[in-house]
Amino acid sequence: MINYNKIGRLTVESNESSDIIIDCDENTRYLSDCINKEDTVCGVFTVTENCTTCQLEYYNSCIACANSKVDYYYYGYCKNE
């Protein structure tokens, strides 16, 4: 099954959590209650000077979204795309 999230990114429904894309928004950028929670995510920057889609692994979603350059993330290690 194919789903579109709230801003139109295409995701494929799967049992793997790394297939779910989660946007960093004002509600997630300033969370402090999960800073020490270990749950590796891949933060994605969609526009930078060096690439059109850059990825960087973070300790958890709080740390990823605290970086204002991260547009969205998915759980697990970054995939080569």
Protein Blocks (a to p, Z undefined) as FASTA:
>chain_A
ZZddfkopacdddfbfklpccdddfklmmgcklmmpccddddddfbdfkbmbdcdddfbl
klmmmpmklmbdcedjdddZZ
